[in-house]
Amino acid sequence: MRRLRLTVVSSPVLARYRAFWLASSRELASPDPARSIVETVSVRSAARRVGRVDRPFAGAVNGFALGSASVPELTSGATGISQVDPRLVIPG
């Protein structure tokens, strides 16, 4: 039996040379919460691949904010605003 997966893309954020967004996905029949990761792409070259940060956020995330280094540093969700710890390393 094939499991159905729901993926939601949200919270687009533009930085100087990158675009970021959240990709949250979960299996429809699973009681587990959605897994949210950040995806990013260079805005200078359409030929550059999408970068994915493989470490999911702790808990359900509805949005994020970039810090001074143009990487996601804050997340917001049902439990409020949290700092991303350890910091995310964005693929080049």
Biopython code that builds the backbone (N, CA, C, O; Angstrom):
import numpy as np
from Bio.PDB.StructureBuilder import StructureBuilder

atoms = [
    (1, "MET", "N", (0.835, -1.182, 0.000)),
    (1, "MET", "CA", (0.000, 0.000, 0.000)),
    (1, "MET", "C", (0.885, 1.252, 0.000)),
    (1, "MET", "O", (1.825, 1.356, 0.788)),
    (2, "ARG", "N", (0.586, 2.166, -0.859)),
    (2, "ARG", "CA", (1.356, 3.405, -0.990)),
    (2, "ARG", "C", (0.873, 4.426, 0.031)),
    (2, "ARG", "O", (-0.330, 4.646, 0.175)),
    (3, "ARG", "N", (1.812, 5.049, 0.741)),
    (3, "ARG", "CA", (1.462, 6.070, 1.728)),
    (3, "ARG", "C", (1.414, 7.431, 1.057)),
    (3, "ARG", "O", (2.307, 7.785, 0.288)),
    (4, "LEU", "N", (0.376, 8.187, 1.349)),
    (4, "LEU", "CA", (0.246, 9.524, 0.781)),
    (4, "LEU", "C", (0.975, 10.527, 1.658)),
    (4, "LEU", "O", (0.870, 10.479, 2.883)),
    (5, "ARG", "N", (1.706, 11.424, 1.039)),
    (5, "ARG", "CA", (2.469, 12.443, 1.748)),
    (5, "ARG", "C", (1.948, 13.820, 1.341)),
    (5, "ARG", "O", (1.771, 14.113, 0.158)),
    (6, "LEU", "N", (1.711, 14.644, 2.336)),
    (6, "LEU", "CA", (1.273, 16.019, 2.117)),
    (6, "LEU", "C", (2.467, 16.937, 2.335)),
    (6, "LEU", "O", (3.116, 16.873, 3.379)),
    (7, "THR", "N", (2.760, 17.788, 1.360)),
    (7, "THR", "CA", (3.849, 18.757, 1.478)),
    (7, "THR", "C", (3.288, 20.156, 1.279)),
    (7, "THR", "O", (2.563, 20.411, 0.318)),
    (8, "VAL", "N", (3.624, 21.058, 2.186)),
    (8, "VAL", "CA", (3.159, 22.441, 2.127)),
    (8, "VAL", "C", (4.390, 23.348, 2.050)),
    (8, "VAL", "O", (5.313, 23.217, 2.854)),
    (9, "VAL", "N", (4.400, 24.250, 1.096)),
    (9, "VAL", "CA", (5.478, 25.231, 0.949)),
    (9, "VAL", "C", (4.930, 26.576, 1.405)),
    (9, "VAL", "O", (3.862, 26.999, 0.962)),
    (10, "SER", "N", (5.675, 27.260, 2.308)),
    (10, "SER", "CA", (5.168, 28.518, 2.860)),
    (10, "SER", "C", (6.320, 29.425, 3.268)),
    (10, "SER", "O", (7.488, 29.054, 3.154)),
    (11, "SER", "N", (5.983, 30.595, 3.737)),
    (11, "SER", "CA", (6.903, 31.577, 4.311)),
    (11, "SER", "C", (8.079, 31.962, 3.420)),
    (11, "SER", "O", (9.228, 31.827, 3.842)),
    (12, "PRO", "N", (7.830, 32.436, 2.207)),
    (12, "PRO", "CA", (8.965, 32.864, 1.380)),
    (12, "PRO", "C", (9.648, 34.098, 1.984)),
    (12, "PRO", "O", (8.985, 35.032, 2.434)),
    (13, "VAL", "N", (10.976, 34.080, 1.983)),
    (13, "VAL", "CA", (11.773, 35.191, 2.504)),
    (13, "VAL", "C", (12.899, 35.457, 1.510)),
    (13, "VAL", "O", (13.589, 34.532, 1.083)),
    (14, "LEU", "N", (13.080, 36.722, 1.145)),
    (14, "LEU", "CA", (14.167, 37.095, 0.238)),
    (14, "LEU", "C", (15.290, 37.753, 1.022)),
    (14, "LEU", "O", (15.054, 38.616, 1.867)),
    (15, "ALA", "N", (16.508, 37.335, 0.733)),
    (15, "ALA", "CA", (17.702, 37.953, 1.303)),
    (15, "ALA", "C", (18.469, 38.580, 0.147)),
    (15, "ALA", "O", (17.961, 38.635, -0.973)),
    (16, "ARG", "N", (19.665, 39.044, 0.399)),
    (16, "ARG", "CA", (20.415, 39.747, -0.643)),
    (16, "ARG", "C", (20.629, 38.891, -1.886)),
    (16, "ARG", "O", (20.340, 39.341, -2.995)),
    (17, "TYR", "N", (21.125, 37.679, -1.728)),
    (17, "TYR", "CA", (21.415, 36.823, -2.882)),
    (17, "TYR", "C", (20.695, 35.488, -2.838)),
    (17, "TYR", "O", (20.985, 34.616, -3.657)),
    (18, "ARG", "N", (19.767, 35.298, -1.911)),
    (18, "ARG", "CA", (19.095, 34.006, -1.769)),
    (18, "ARG", "C", (17.607, 34.208, -1.517)),
    (18, "ARG", "O", (17.172, 35.252, -1.030)),
    (19, "ALA", "N", (16.853, 33.191, -1.860)),
    (19, "ALA", "CA", (15.439, 33.108, -1.503)),
    (19, "ALA", "C", (15.287, 31.869, -0.624)),
    (19, "ALA", "O", (15.868, 30.823, -0.917)),
    (20, "PHE", "N", (14.514, 31.982, 0.446)),
    (20, "PHE", "CA", (14.291, 30.882, 1.374)),
    (20, "PHE", "C", (12.799, 30.597, 1.468)),
    (20, "PHE", "O", (11.980, 31.483, 1.224)),
    (21, "TRP", "N", (12.446, 29.378, 1.818)),
    (21, "TRP", "CA", (11.053, 29.028, 2.107)),
    (21, "TRP", "C", (11.033, 27.783, 2.976)),
    (21, "TRP", "O", (12.007, 27.033, 3.037)),
    (22, "LEU", "N", (9.895, 27.572, 3.654)),
    (22, "LEU", "CA", (9.698, 26.380, 4.469)),
    (22, "LEU", "C", (9.045, 25.302, 3.628)),
    (22, "LEU", "O", (8.165, 25.590, 2.817)),
    (23, "ALA", "N", (9.462, 24.086, 3.812)),
    (23, "ALA", "CA", (8.795, 22.928, 3.209)),
    (23, "ALA", "C", (8.436, 21.993, 4.354)),
    (23, "ALA", "O", (9.317, 21.395, 4.972)),
    (24, "SER", "N", (7.143, 21.866, 4.637)),
    (24, "SER", "CA", (6.670, 21.012, 5.724)),
    (24, "SER", "C", (5.953, 19.832, 5.113)),
    (24, "SER", "O", (5.100, 20.000, 4.242)),
    (25, "SER", "N", (6.298, 18.626, 5.569)),
    (25, "SER", "CA", (5.651, 17.452, 4.996)),
    (25, "SER", "C", (5.398, 16.402, 6.069)),
    (25, "SER", "O", (6.103, 16.333, 7.076)),
    (26, "ARG", "N", (4.385, 15.594, 5.834)),
    (26, "ARG", "CA", (4.075, 14.474, 6.716)),
    (26, "ARG", "C", (3.231, 13.472, 5.958)),
    (26, "ARG", "O", (2.596, 13.801, 4.956)),
    (27, "GLU", "N", (3.235, 12.241, 6.450)),
    (27, "GLU", "CA", (2.373, 11.222, 5.865)),
    (27, "GLU", "C", (0.960, 11.446, 6.391)),
    (27, "GLU", "O", (0.770, 11.689, 7.583)),
    (28, "LEU", "N", (-0.029, 11.363, 5.508)),
    (28, "LEU", "CA", (-1.404, 11.679, 5.884)),
    (28, "LEU", "C", (-1.952, 10.756, 6.957)),
    (28, "LEU", "O", (-2.692, 11.220, 7.824)),
    (29, "ALA", "N", (-1.624, 9.474, 6.939)),
    (29, "ALA", "CA", (-2.171, 8.528, 7.902)),
    (29, "ALA", "C", (-1.356, 8.468, 9.191)),
    (29, "ALA", "O", (-1.714, 7.730, 10.109)),
    (30, "SER", "N", (-0.279, 9.223, 9.274)),
    (30, "SER", "CA", (0.612, 9.152, 10.427)),
    (30, "SER", "C", (0.200, 10.147, 11.516)),
    (30, "SER", "O", (-0.187, 11.274, 11.206)),
    (31, "PRO", "N", (0.280, 9.743, 12.782)),
    (31, "PRO", "CA", (-0.003, 10.684, 13.873)),
    (31, "PRO", "C", (1.180, 11.603, 14.164)),
    (31, "PRO", "O", (1.048, 12.546, 14.945)),
    (32, "ASP", "N", (2.347, 11.339, 13.539)),
    (32, "ASP", "CA", (3.533, 12.167, 13.759)),
    (32, "ASP", "C", (3.324, 13.567, 13.206)),
    (32, "ASP", "O", (2.657, 13.735, 12.185)),
    (33, "PRO", "N", (3.892, 14.585, 13.873)),
    (33, "PRO", "CA", (3.748, 15.957, 13.374)),
    (33, "PRO", "C", (4.525, 16.159, 12.071)),
    (33, "PRO", "O", (5.391, 15.363, 11.708)),
    (34, "ALA", "N", (4.193, 17.228, 11.398)),
    (34, "ALA", "CA", (4.884, 17.562, 10.148)),
    (34, "ALA", "C", (6.351, 17.852, 10.420)),
    (34, "ALA", "O", (6.705, 18.375, 11.476)),
    (35, "ARG", "N", (7.190, 17.512, 9.471)),
    (35, "ARG", "CA", (8.632, 17.792, 9.532)),
    (35, "ARG", "C", (8.881, 19.015, 8.668)),
    (35, "ARG", "O", (8.576, 19.000, 7.475)),
    (36, "SER", "N", (9.426, 20.067, 9.243)),
    (36, "SER", "CA", (9.674, 21.315, 8.520)),
    (36, "SER", "C", (11.157, 21.507, 8.301)),
    (36, "SER", "O", (11.951, 21.390, 9.234)),
    (37, "ILE", "N", (11.533, 21.802, 7.063)),
    (37, "ILE", "CA", (12.916, 22.110, 6.725)),
    (37, "ILE", "C", (12.940, 23.398, 5.918)),
    (37, "ILE", "O", (11.921, 23.820, 5.372)),
    (38, "VAL", "N", (14.112, 24.018, 5.848)),
    (38, "VAL", "CA", (14.287, 25.220, 5.029)),
    (38, "VAL", "C", (14.888, 24.804, 3.702)),
    (38, "VAL", "O", (15.820, 24.001, 3.659)),
    (39, "GLU", "N", (14.359, 25.349, 2.625)),
    (39, "GLU", "CA", (14.956, 25.182, 1.305)),
    (39, "GLU", "C", (15.390, 26.556, 0.830)),
    (39, "GLU", "O", (14.796, 27.566, 1.208)),
    (40, "THR", "N", (16.428, 26.597, 0.002)),
    (40, "THR", "CA", (16.958, 27.876, -0.450)),
    (40, "THR", "C", (17.500, 27.747, -1.865)),
    (40, "THR", "O", (17.874, 26.661, -2.309)),
    (41, "VAL", "N", (17.534, 28.865, -2.557)),
    (41, "VAL", "CA", (18.083, 28.904, -3.906)),
    (41, "VAL", "C", (18.758, 30.259, -4.109)),
    (41, "VAL", "O", (18.334, 31.262, -3.535)),
    (42, "SER", "N", (19.793, 30.283, -4.916)),
    (42, "SER", "CA", (20.467, 31.536, -5.247)),
    (42, "SER", "C", (19.581, 32.342, -6.174)),
    (42, "SER", "O", (19.013, 31.798, -7.121)),
    (43, "VAL", "N", (19.457, 33.629, -5.911)),
    (43, "VAL", "CA", (18.667, 34.494, -6.801)),
    (43, "VAL", "C", (19.540, 35.075, -7.914)),
    (43, "VAL", "O", (19.031, 35.747, -8.810)),
    (44, "ARG", "N", (20.851, 34.823, -7.863)),
    (44, "ARG", "CA", (21.750, 35.324, -8.905)),
    (44, "ARG", "C", (21.856, 34.374, -10.083)),
    (44, "ARG", "O", (22.191, 34.804, -11.187)),
    (45, "SER", "N", (21.580, 33.100, -9.881)),
    (45, "SER", "CA", (21.728, 32.132, -10.962)),
    (45, "SER", "C", (20.638, 31.078, -10.888)),
    (45, "SER", "O", (20.553, 30.332, -9.912)),
    (46, "ALA", "N", (19.813, 31.017, -11.906)),
    (46, "ALA", "CA", (18.757, 30.011, -11.953)),
    (46, "ALA", "C", (19.330, 28.610, -12.139)),
    (46, "ALA", "O", (18.641, 27.618, -11.901)),
    (47, "ALA", "N", (20.577, 28.528, -12.560)),
    (47, "ALA", "CA", (21.196, 27.227, -12.785)),
    (47, "ALA", "C", (21.647, 26.558, -11.487)),
    (47, "ALA", "O", (21.922, 25.358, -11.481)),
    (48, "ARG", "N", (21.726, 27.311, -10.391)),
    (48, "ARG", "CA", (22.154, 26.716, -9.116)),
    (48, "ARG", "C", (21.038, 25.891, -8.521)),
    (48, "ARG", "O", (19.870, 26.278, -8.562)),
    (49, "ARG", "N", (21.405, 24.752, -7.969)),
    (49, "ARG", "CA", (20.413, 23.837, -7.414)),
    (49, "ARG", "C", (19.780, 24.400, -6.143)),
    (49, "ARG", "O", (20.331, 25.280, -5.481)),
    (50, "VAL", "N", (18.610, 23.862, -5.830)),
    (50, "VAL", "CA", (17.955, 24.201, -4.572)),
    (50, "VAL", "C", (18.742, 23.554, -3.444)),
    (50, "VAL", "O", (19.075, 22.371, -3.515)),
    (51, "GLY", "N", (19.038, 24.317, -2.414)),
    (51, "GLY", "CA", (19.728, 23.776, -1.248)),
    (51, "GLY", "C", (18.723, 23.418, -0.176)),
    (51, "GLY", "O", (17.800, 24.186, 0.098)),
    (52, "ARG", "N", (18.893, 22.275, 0.424)),
    (52, "ARG", "CA", (17.996, 21.851, 1.494)),
    (52, "ARG", "C", (18.800, 21.696, 2.768)),
    (52, "ARG", "O", (19.887, 21.118, 2.761)),
    (53, "VAL", "N", (18.269, 22.207, 3.848)),
    (53, "VAL", "CA", (18.882, 22.001, 5.150)),
    (53, "VAL", "C", (18.235, 20.748, 5.717)),
    (53, "VAL", "O", (17.040, 20.747, 6.016)),
    (54, "ASP", "N", (19.012, 19.681, 5.868)),
    (54, "ASP", "CA", (18.454, 18.384, 6.230)),
    (54, "ASP", "C", (17.985, 18.273, 7.671)),
    (54, "ASP", "O", (17.214, 17.370, 7.997)),
    (55, "ARG", "N", (18.429, 19.160, 8.532)),
    (55, "ARG", "CA", (18.014, 19.080, 9.934)),
    (55, "ARG", "C", (16.641, 19.730, 10.102)),
    (55, "ARG", "O", (16.494, 20.932, 9.881)),
    (56, "PRO", "N", (15.636, 18.944, 10.492)),
    (56, "PRO", "CA", (14.308, 19.547, 10.672)),
    (56, "PRO", "C", (14.272, 20.415, 11.930)),
    (56, "PRO", "O", (15.071, 20.227, 12.848)),
    (57, "PHE", "N", (13.351, 21.350, 11.963)),
    (57, "PHE", "CA", (13.158, 22.177, 13.146)),
    (57, "PHE", "C", (12.498, 21.346, 14.234)),
    (57, "PHE", "O", (11.783, 20.386, 13.947)),
    (58, "ALA", "N", (12.743, 21.721, 15.488)),
    (58, "ALA", "CA", (12.082, 21.056, 16.611)),
    (58, "ALA", "C", (10.641, 21.562, 16.677)),
    (58, "ALA", "O", (10.411, 22.764, 16.805)),
    (59, "GLY", "N", (9.688, 20.666, 16.591)),
    (59, "GLY", "CA", (8.280, 21.049, 16.655)),
    (59, "GLY", "C", (7.772, 21.599, 15.337)),
    (59, "GLY", "O", (8.519, 21.735, 14.368)),
    (60, "ALA", "N", (6.502, 21.907, 15.321)),
    (60, "ALA", "CA", (5.865, 22.456, 14.123)),
    (60, "ALA", "C", (6.247, 23.923, 13.969)),
    (60, "ALA", "O", (6.186, 24.690, 14.929)),
    (61, "VAL", "N", (6.640, 24.310, 12.762)),
    (61, "VAL", "CA", (7.078, 25.674, 12.485)),
    (61, "VAL", "C", (6.156, 26.289, 11.446)),
    (61, "VAL", "O", (5.876, 25.676, 10.416)),
    (62, "ASN", "N", (5.682, 27.506, 11.717)),
    (62, "ASN", "CA", (4.809, 28.215, 10.784)),
    (62, "ASN", "C", (5.551, 29.263, 9.969)),
    (62, "ASN", "O", (5.106, 29.634, 8.883)),
    (63, "GLY", "N", (6.681, 29.742, 10.484)),
    (63, "GLY", "CA", (7.435, 30.785, 9.795)),
    (63, "GLY", "C", (8.817, 30.912, 10.395)),
    (63, "GLY", "O", (9.125, 30.279, 11.404)),
    (64, "PHE", "N", (9.646, 31.728, 9.777)),
    (64, "PHE", "CA", (10.997, 31.946, 10.273)),
    (64, "PHE", "C", (11.458, 33.342, 9.911)),
    (64, "PHE", "O", (10.875, 33.991, 9.043)),
    (65, "ALA", "N", (12.506, 33.803, 10.579)),
    (65, "ALA", "CA", (13.087, 35.120, 10.309)),
    (65, "ALA", "C", (14.583, 34.965, 10.138)),
    (65, "ALA", "O", (15.217, 34.147, 10.805)),
    (66, "LEU", "N", (15.143, 35.760, 9.234)),
    (66, "LEU", "CA", (16.579, 35.725, 8.986)),
    (66, "LEU", "C", (17.301, 36.650, 9.960)),
    (66, "LEU", "O", (16.772, 37.687, 10.359)),
    (67, "GLY", "N", (18.510, 36.262, 10.333)),
    (67, "GLY", "CA", (19.349, 37.096, 11.179)),
    (67, "GLY", "C", (20.283, 37.951, 10.348)),
    (67, "GLY", "O", (20.136, 38.043, 9.130)),
    (68, "SER", "N", (21.237, 38.570, 11.004)),
    (68, "SER", "CA", (22.149, 39.490, 10.320)),
    (68, "SER", "C", (23.049, 38.789, 9.304)),
    (68, "SER", "O", (23.540, 39.437, 8.379)),
    (69, "ALA", "N", (23.276, 37.490, 9.449)),
    (69, "ALA", "CA", (24.109, 36.747, 8.498)),
    (69, "ALA", "C", (23.287, 36.161, 7.354)),
    (69, "ALA", "O", (23.789, 35.335, 6.592)),
    (70, "SER", "N", (22.037, 36.579, 7.229)),
    (70, "SER", "CA", (21.113, 36.098, 6.189)),
    (70, "SER", "C", (20.913, 34.589, 6.231)),
    (70, "SER", "O", (20.856, 33.932, 5.192)),
    (71, "VAL", "N", (20.810, 34.054, 7.427)),
    (71, "VAL", "CA", (20.416, 32.660, 7.628)),
    (71, "VAL", "C", (19.269, 32.648, 8.626)),
    (71, "VAL", "O", (19.184, 33.537, 9.472)),
    (72, "PRO", "N", (18.373, 31.646, 8.545)),
    (72, "PRO", "CA", (17.260, 31.579, 9.498)),
    (72, "PRO", "C", (17.773, 31.470, 10.937)),
    (72, "PRO", "O", (18.530, 30.557, 11.268)),
    (73, "GLU", "N", (17.352, 32.413, 11.786)),
    (73, "GLU", "CA", (17.774, 32.417, 13.183)),
    (73, "GLU", "C", (16.625, 32.294, 14.154)),
    (73, "GLU", "O", (16.825, 31.855, 15.286)),
    (74, "LEU", "N", (15.406, 32.674, 13.740)),
    (74, "LEU", "CA", (14.235, 32.575, 14.605)),
    (74, "LEU", "C", (13.142, 31.804, 13.894)),
    (74, "LEU", "O", (12.994, 31.906, 12.676)),
    (75, "THR", "N", (12.367, 31.026, 14.657)),
    (75, "THR", "CA", (11.201, 30.337, 14.109)),
    (75, "THR", "C", (9.986, 30.687, 14.943)),
    (75, "THR", "O", (10.105, 31.037, 16.117)),
    (76, "SER", "N", (8.818, 30.592, 14.332)),
    (76, "SER", "CA", (7.576, 30.797, 15.073)),
    (76, "SER", "C", (6.682, 29.591, 14.844)),
    (76, "SER", "O", (6.666, 29.004, 13.762)),
    (77, "GLY", "N", (5.945, 29.237, 15.875)),
    (77, "GLY", "CA", (5.043, 28.086, 15.798)),
    (77, "GLY", "C", (4.037, 28.143, 16.929)),
    (77, "GLY", "O", (3.822, 29.197, 17.527)),
    (78, "ALA", "N", (3.427, 27.018, 17.218)),
    (78, "ALA", "CA", (2.388, 26.944, 18.246)),
    (78, "ALA", "C", (2.927, 27.267, 19.638)),
    (78, "ALA", "O", (2.179, 27.720, 20.505)),
    (79, "THR", "N", (4.221, 27.037, 19.854)),
    (79, "THR", "CA", (4.811, 27.296, 21.171)),
    (79, "THR", "C", (5.411, 28.687, 21.283)),
    (79, "THR", "O", (5.999, 29.015, 22.313)),
    (80, "GLY", "N", (5.281, 29.514, 20.256)),
    (80, "GLY", "CA", (5.814, 30.869, 20.276)),
    (80, "GLY", "C", (7.038, 31.020, 19.393)),
    (80, "GLY", "O", (7.220, 30.262, 18.441)),
    (81, "ILE", "N", (7.879, 32.000, 19.709)),
    (81, "ILE", "CA", (9.080, 32.273, 18.925)),
    (81, "ILE", "C", (10.271, 31.591, 19.595)),
    (81, "ILE", "O", (10.455, 31.690, 20.808)),
    (82, "SER", "N", (11.074, 30.899, 18.787)),
    (82, "SER", "CA", (12.239, 30.181, 19.306)),
    (82, "SER", "C", (13.461, 30.526, 18.471)),
    (82, "SER", "O", (13.351, 30.862, 17.291)),
    (83, "GLN", "N", (14.625, 30.439, 19.099)),
    (83, "GLN", "CA", (15.877, 30.641, 18.379)),
    (83, "GLN", "C", (16.320, 29.297, 17.802)),
    (83, "GLN", "O", (16.192, 28.261, 18.454)),
    (84, "VAL", "N", (16.842, 29.323, 16.574)),
    (84, "VAL", "CA", (17.349, 28.118, 15.940)),
    (84, "VAL", "C", (18.689, 27.784, 16.589)),
    (84, "VAL", "O", (19.642, 28.559, 16.493)),
    (85, "ASP", "N", (18.759, 26.628, 17.250)),
    (85, "ASP", "CA", (19.977, 26.232, 17.949)),
    (85, "ASP", "C", (20.179, 24.739, 17.804)),
    (85, "ASP", "O", (19.324, 23.978, 18.255)),
    (86, "PRO", "N", (21.260, 24.279, 17.201)),
    (86, "PRO", "CA", (22.371, 25.050, 16.683)),
    (86, "PRO", "C", (21.985, 25.758, 15.371)),
    (86, "PRO", "O", (21.013, 25.394, 14.709)),
    (87, "ARG", "N", (22.770, 26.768, 15.024)),
    (87, "ARG", "CA", (22.474, 27.552, 13.819)),
    (87, "ARG", "C", (22.503, 26.673, 12.579)),
    (87, "ARG", "O", (23.240, 25.689, 12.515)),
    (88, "LEU", "N", (21.694, 27.041, 11.601)),
    (88, "LEU", "CA", (21.648, 26.311, 10.344)),
    (88, "LEU", "C", (22.841, 26.672, 9.486)),
    (88, "LEU", "O", (23.272, 27.825, 9.465)),
    (89, "VAL", "N", (23.375, 25.698, 8.782)),
    (89, "VAL", "CA", (24.422, 25.928, 7.795)),
    (89, "VAL", "C", (23.769, 25.817, 6.433)),
    (89, "VAL", "O", (23.264, 24.756, 6.067)),
    (90, "ILE", "N", (23.775, 26.893, 5.688)),
    (90, "ILE", "CA", (23.104, 26.941, 4.387)),
    (90, "ILE", "C", (24.081, 26.472, 3.312)),
    (90, "ILE", "O", (25.196, 26.986, 3.221)),
    (91, "PRO", "N", (23.666, 25.487, 2.489)),
    (91, "PRO", "CA", (24.558, 25.024, 1.427)),
    (91, "PRO", "C", (24.893, 26.129, 0.435)),
    (91, "PRO", "O", (24.063, 26.995, 0.156)),
    (92, "GLY", "N", (26.107, 26.097, -0.095)),
    (92, "GLY", "CA", (26.573, 27.116, -1.034)),
    (92, "GLY", "C", (25.915, 26.973, -2.334)),
    (92, "GLY", "O", (26.186, 27.748, -3.251)),
]
sb = StructureBuilder()
sb.init_structure("model")
sb.init_model(0)
sb.init_chain("A")
sb.init_seg("    ")
for serial, (resi, resn, name, xyz) in enumerate(atoms, 1):
    if name == "N":
        sb.init_residue(resn, " ", resi, " ")
    sb.init_atom(name, np.array(xyz, "f"), 0.0, 1.0, " ", f" {name:<3s}", serial, name[0])
structure = sb.get_structure()
